[in-house]
Amino acid sequence: MGQPQLIVATDLGTTTFRTLVVNVQPDGSMSVVGKGEVQTSGFKDGDFVDLDAGYNAVRRMIKQAEKSADVDISGIYYTITGSHLRYLYARSQHQIVNGPRSISQDDIEAVLDKARTMSIPYDHSILSVNPVEYSVDGVSGILNPVGRIGSHLEVEAFLITGSRSVTGNIERTVNMAKLEAAGWCIDVLAAATALLTSEEKEAGVILLDIGGTESNWVMFRNGGMAGCGRVPWGGVHLTVDLAQGLRCSESEAESIKLERGLVLRSLAEGVNTDVLFGDNEVSESPGLIAAILEPRLEEIFQLMKNDMVQAGQLSHIKNGIVLTGGGSRCSGSAALCEEVFSVPAVTRYLPDNLLNESSLIDGQWASVLGLAAWGYAGEVGSLQDSYEDEVIPVKPAGFLKRILGRG
């Protein structure tokens, strides 16, 4: 068995930066040692547009985590997100040398290497290569061709690319904060690591993550990632709509959303929505809150559905939808999601199988917890099985021993 590891994971969210120092046991169980949380600064659409403001915010967050965990932090894992990410499918083929013969792992790596050579924007690099299925001598639908006899190997792979300048800016900002970049993971994949089971990924499931200013989706089938995407709308837009409708400040609207948010009008008594368009004072009620919030969240769900249809993935949903993210905390979110997608939906926030930490707010820490699990798996290779074919940038073994020291 491996040894427990301390992982420092940072979610560079659109509205909040969050860091956890997590103690990961060899069996995958986690306990939180410390945490830090600050409002996003100098960061827009997944990129540091103000490096000074950005590194100062990161530094403040890390100081909080160091104080609460009583450790010195010199390196972090972090998430990547934003509209600079591109998602595309690639097909490649590889002739088996001296075939027909038993297909080896070297053959798998060769056909995936060819998938990486497809044309992408000149300023982008491939961040992730995810096999969807293989074909051997014209027989398709093969998930693992190793050991099969064949002469010709093909793969359908899902690729994620990202802007070199954006990823470079993020690493530079981390370095400016006197931290080393231990590795990174795309945010929605980190959340999926924490929230989805192997059985769900095998049967076919979609995770919808309603974030602050954007919402992301990722689909798994046959145990591997088969597609993902994003729309530029999230929980912040619900708050703005509520502030305008109730004629209150956005901070008041945020509190109302978190404490009494309702996004399905059928769950409340009817209300005359004409008051939203008049000049008189508006009285808050469950029906009025739902009348304001339901159209916006329905729009977000519909945009995500359209994105899946364009990607050709919606027909593959077999095990329903898992809904997460701070923007999904309102009552009725899962029911509204079911109405739009016509498939079962459930809300899921904290991964109980990985963590027992009551001080973390539901719906806001899934990505950072999944990132900690991802970082541990990349270091010792014992937590995940669904990403073993994915390109994961990690530091050499022993790196984690150098990024944390007891204070």
RABEL-V38655 format. One record per backbone hydrogen bond with DSSP energy under -1.0 kcal/mol. NH is the residue of the N-H (numbers start at 1). CO is the residue of the C=O. If there is no record, write none. Layout:
# RABEL-V38655
{{NH;CO} {NH;CO}}
This chain:
# RABEL-V38655
{{5;24} {7;22} {9;20} {10;77} {11;18} {13;11} {13;16} {17;38} {18;11} {19;36} {20;9} {21;34} {22;7} {23;31} {24;5} {25;29} {28;25} {30;354} {31;23} {33;21} {34;21} {36;19} {38;17} {40;15} {44;47} {47;44} {49;42} {49;47} {50;42} {54;50} {55;51} {56;52} {57;53} {58;54} {59;55} {60;56} {61;57} {62;58} {63;59} {64;60} {65;61} {66;62} {67;63} {68;64} {69;65} {70;66} {71;66} {72;405} {74;403} {76;180} {77;8} {78;183} {79;10} {80;185} {85;82} {86;161} {88;159} {90;157} {92;155} {94;153} {96;151} {99;96} {101;150} {103;148} {108;104} {109;105} {110;106} {111;107} {112;108} {113;109} {114;110} {115;111} {116;112} {117;114} {118;115} {124;121} {125;162} {127;160} {128;160} {130;158} {132;156} {133;156} {134;142} {135;154} {136;139} {137;152} {139;136} {142;134} {147;103} {148;145} {150;101} {153;94} {154;135} {155;92} {156;133} {157;90} {158;130} {159;88} {160;128} {161;86} {162;125} {164;123} {167;163} {168;164} {169;165} {170;166} {171;167} {172;168} {173;169} {174;170} {175;171} {176;172} {177;173} {178;175} {179;174} {180;74} {182;76} {185;78} {187;80} {190;186} {191;187} {192;188} {193;189} {194;190} {195;191} {196;192} {201;197} {202;198} {203;199} {204;200} {205;220} {206;320} {207;218} {208;322} {209;216} {210;324} {211;209} {211;214} {215;231} {216;209} {217;229} {218;207} {219;227} {220;205} {221;224} {222;202} {223;201} {224;221} {226;219} {227;219} {229;217} {231;215} {233;231} {235;211} {236;212} {239;235} {240;236} {241;237} {242;238} {243;239} {244;240} {245;241} {246;242} {248;243} {253;249} {254;250} {255;251} {256;252} {257;253} {258;254} {259;255} {260;256} {261;257} {263;331} {267;264} {268;265} {275;272} {276;273} {277;274} {289;285} {290;286} {291;287} {292;288} {293;289} {294;290} {297;293} {298;294} {299;295} {300;296} {301;297} {302;298} {303;299} {304;300} {305;301} {306;302} {307;303} {308;304} {309;305} {310;306} {311;307} {312;309} {313;308} {316;313} {317;314} {319;204} {321;344} {322;206} {323;346} {324;208} {327;210} {328;325} {329;326} {331;261} {333;330} {336;332} {337;333} {338;334} {339;335} {340;336} {341;337} {342;338} {346;321} {348;323} {352;350} {354;351} {355;351} {360;357} {364;361} {369;365} {370;366} {371;367} {372;368} {373;369} {374;370} {375;371} {376;372} {377;373} {378;374} {379;375} {380;376} {381;377} {390;387} {399;396} {402;399} {405;72} {407;70}}
